[in-house]
Amino acid sequence: HEVVPLPAIEEHYSTAGEVAAQLGCTANKIGRVANKHNLKTEQYGKFFLDKSRHSDKQVEAFRYNAEGVQALRHLIHGADVA
């Protein structure tokens, strides 16, 4: 039989909650800043299908890549921390 290698995970994607924990703010603020500055693009992350926390529905949730986290850090804490 043939052995198929696992696909390489090219990037780690963080949820708004994980980014919020890193930056010391709320997930709500992460979402507000991201929407205000149009960060929910391919450059800063990807949309994933996720299960809603409050129901059985599937929802699209944006997750941030390293560049997205960096952009949010810059916007929330200012250039001096970037």
PyRosetta script that sets phi, psi and omega in degrees:
from pyrosetta import init, pose_from_sequence

init()
pose = pose_from_sequence("HEVVPLPAIEEHYSTAGEVAAQLGCTANKIGRVANKHNLKTEQYGKFFLDKSRHSDKQVEAFRYNAEGVQALRHLIHGADVA")
pose.set_psi(1, 159.9)
pose.set_omega(1, -174.6)
pose.set_phi(2, -94.8)
pose.set_psi(2, 136.5)
pose.set_omega(2, 177.7)
pose.set_phi(3, -97.0)
pose.set_psi(3, 123.1)
pose.set_omega(3, -179.5)
pose.set_phi(4, -104.4)
pose.set_psi(4, 122.3)
pose.set_omega(4, 179.8)
pose.set_phi(5, -68.1)
pose.set_psi(5, 150.0)
pose.set_omega(5, 175.9)
pose.set_phi(6, -66.7)
pose.set_psi(6, 143.1)
pose.set_omega(6, 177.9)
pose.set_phi(7, -64.9)
pose.set_psi(7, 139.8)
pose.set_omega(7, 179.3)
pose.set_phi(8, -71.3)
pose.set_psi(8, 135.5)
pose.set_omega(8, 175.3)
pose.set_phi(9, -84.5)
pose.set_psi(9, 111.0)
pose.set_omega(9, -172.1)
pose.set_phi(10, -74.6)
pose.set_psi(10, -31.5)
pose.set_omega(10, -178.0)
pose.set_phi(11, -146.1)
pose.set_psi(11, 156.6)
pose.set_omega(11, 171.9)
pose.set_phi(12, -94.5)
pose.set_psi(12, 135.8)
pose.set_omega(12, 177.8)
pose.set_phi(13, -113.2)
pose.set_psi(13, 132.4)
pose.set_omega(13, -178.1)
pose.set_phi(14, -106.9)
pose.set_psi(14, 141.4)
pose.set_omega(14, 174.4)
pose.set_phi(15, -76.6)
pose.set_psi(15, 165.3)
pose.set_omega(15, 177.5)
pose.set_phi(16, -57.6)
pose.set_psi(16, -37.6)
pose.set_omega(16, 179.5)
pose.set_phi(17, -63.3)
pose.set_psi(17, -41.0)
pose.set_omega(17, 178.9)
pose.set_phi(18, -67.4)
pose.set_psi(18, -41.3)
pose.set_omega(18, 178.2)
pose.set_phi(19, -64.4)
pose.set_psi(19, -42.0)
pose.set_omega(19, 179.5)
pose.set_phi(20, -59.2)
pose.set_psi(20, -42.3)
pose.set_omega(20, 179.3)
pose.set_phi(21, -63.0)
pose.set_psi(21, -39.7)
pose.set_omega(21, 178.8)
pose.set_phi(22, -65.9)
pose.set_psi(22, -37.5)
pose.set_omega(22, -173.0)
pose.set_phi(23, -96.6)
pose.set_psi(23, -4.4)
pose.set_omega(23, 177.6)
pose.set_phi(24, 72.1)
pose.set_psi(24, 39.4)
pose.set_omega(24, 175.0)
pose.set_phi(25, -139.9)
pose.set_psi(25, -168.1)
pose.set_omega(25, -178.5)
pose.set_phi(26, -96.5)
pose.set_psi(26, 157.6)
pose.set_omega(26, 176.4)
pose.set_phi(27, -62.1)
pose.set_psi(27, -34.3)
pose.set_omega(27, 178.5)
pose.set_phi(28, -59.5)
pose.set_psi(28, -43.7)
pose.set_omega(28, 179.4)
pose.set_phi(29, -65.2)
pose.set_psi(29, -40.1)
pose.set_omega(29, 177.8)
pose.set_phi(30, -56.7)
pose.set_psi(30, -47.8)
pose.set_omega(30, 179.9)
pose.set_phi(31, -62.3)
pose.set_psi(31, -43.1)
pose.set_omega(31, -179.6)
pose.set_phi(32, -63.3)
pose.set_psi(32, -46.1)
pose.set_omega(32, -179.8)
pose.set_phi(33, -64.7)
pose.set_psi(33, -43.4)
pose.set_omega(33, -179.7)
pose.set_phi(34, -61.6)
pose.set_psi(34, -43.2)
pose.set_omega(34, 179.6)
pose.set_phi(35, -67.4)
pose.set_psi(35, -43.4)
pose.set_omega(35, -178.2)
pose.set_phi(36, -60.9)
pose.set_psi(36, -36.9)
pose.set_omega(36, -176.1)
pose.set_phi(37, -104.0)
pose.set_psi(37, 13.8)
pose.set_omega(37, 178.5)
pose.set_phi(38, 51.3)
pose.set_psi(38, 49.7)
pose.set_omega(38, -179.1)
pose.set_phi(39, -87.5)
pose.set_psi(39, -8.4)
pose.set_omega(39, -176.7)
pose.set_phi(40, -83.9)
pose.set_psi(40, 66.8)
pose.set_omega(40, -179.4)
pose.set_phi(41, -128.4)
pose.set_psi(41, 168.5)
pose.set_omega(41, 178.4)
pose.set_phi(42, -54.1)
pose.set_psi(42, -32.0)
pose.set_omega(42, -177.7)
pose.set_phi(43, -63.8)
pose.set_psi(43, -34.1)
pose.set_omega(43, -172.7)
pose.set_phi(44, -108.9)
pose.set_psi(44, 0.4)
pose.set_omega(44, 179.4)
pose.set_phi(45, 160.4)
pose.set_psi(45, -157.5)
pose.set_omega(45, -177.1)
pose.set_phi(46, -147.9)
pose.set_psi(46, 155.3)
pose.set_omega(46, 171.2)
pose.set_phi(47, -88.2)
pose.set_psi(47, 135.0)
pose.set_omega(47, 177.1)
pose.set_phi(48, -122.0)
pose.set_psi(48, 149.5)
pose.set_omega(48, 172.4)
pose.set_phi(49, -80.0)
pose.set_psi(49, 130.1)
pose.set_omega(49, -175.1)
pose.set_phi(50, -137.3)
pose.set_psi(50, 159.7)
pose.set_omega(50, 176.0)
pose.set_phi(51, -88.2)
pose.set_psi(51, 134.1)
pose.set_omega(51, 178.8)
pose.set_phi(52, -61.7)
pose.set_psi(52, 141.8)
pose.set_omega(52, -179.1)
pose.set_phi(53, -71.5)
pose.set_psi(53, -25.1)
pose.set_omega(53, -172.1)
pose.set_phi(54, -107.1)
pose.set_psi(54, -2.0)
pose.set_omega(54, 178.8)
pose.set_phi(55, -155.2)
pose.set_psi(55, -175.5)
pose.set_omega(55, 179.3)
pose.set_phi(56, -89.8)
pose.set_psi(56, 4.8)
pose.set_omega(56, -177.9)
pose.set_phi(57, -71.3)
pose.set_psi(57, 153.1)
pose.set_omega(57, 170.7)
pose.set_phi(58, -93.9)
pose.set_psi(58, 135.9)
pose.set_omega(58, -179.2)
pose.set_phi(59, -128.5)
pose.set_psi(59, 157.0)
pose.set_omega(59, 174.0)
pose.set_phi(60, -88.7)
pose.set_psi(60, 124.5)
pose.set_omega(60, 179.6)
pose.set_phi(61, -120.7)
pose.set_psi(61, 133.9)
pose.set_omega(61, 179.0)
pose.set_phi(62, -86.3)
pose.set_psi(62, 134.7)
pose.set_omega(62, 175.1)
pose.set_phi(63, -121.3)
pose.set_psi(63, 141.9)
pose.set_omega(63, -172.3)
pose.set_phi(64, -95.3)
pose.set_psi(64, 139.5)
pose.set_omega(64, 173.0)
pose.set_phi(65, -88.7)
pose.set_psi(65, -176.2)
pose.set_omega(65, -176.7)
pose.set_phi(66, -59.3)
pose.set_psi(66, -37.9)
pose.set_omega(66, -179.7)
pose.set_phi(67, -67.4)
pose.set_psi(67, -37.2)
pose.set_omega(67, 177.4)
pose.set_phi(68, -65.2)
pose.set_psi(68, -42.7)
pose.set_omega(68, 178.6)
pose.set_phi(69, -62.5)
pose.set_psi(69, -42.5)
pose.set_omega(69, 179.4)
pose.set_phi(70, -62.1)
pose.set_psi(70, -43.5)
pose.set_omega(70, 179.7)
pose.set_phi(71, -63.4)
pose.set_psi(71, -42.5)
pose.set_omega(71, 179.1)
pose.set_phi(72, -65.6)
pose.set_psi(72, -41.7)
pose.set_omega(72, 178.3)
pose.set_phi(73, -59.2)
pose.set_psi(73, -44.3)
pose.set_omega(73, 179.9)
pose.set_phi(74, -61.1)
pose.set_psi(74, -46.0)
pose.set_omega(74, -177.8)
pose.set_phi(75, -69.7)
pose.set_psi(75, -35.3)
pose.set_omega(75, -175.7)
pose.set_phi(76, -85.9)
pose.set_psi(76, -40.1)
pose.set_omega(76, -175.5)
pose.set_phi(77, -105.7)
pose.set_psi(77, -8.2)
pose.set_omega(77, 179.6)
pose.set_phi(78, 90.3)
pose.set_psi(78, 164.1)
pose.set_omega(78, -172.9)
pose.set_phi(79, -62.3)
pose.set_psi(79, -29.4)
pose.set_omega(79, -175.5)
pose.set_phi(80, -62.3)
pose.set_psi(80, -21.6)
pose.set_omega(80, -177.6)
pose.set_phi(81, -97.6)
pose.set_psi(81, -16.3)
pose.set_omega(81, -175.5)
pose.set_phi(82, -67.5)
pose.dump_pdb("model.pdb")
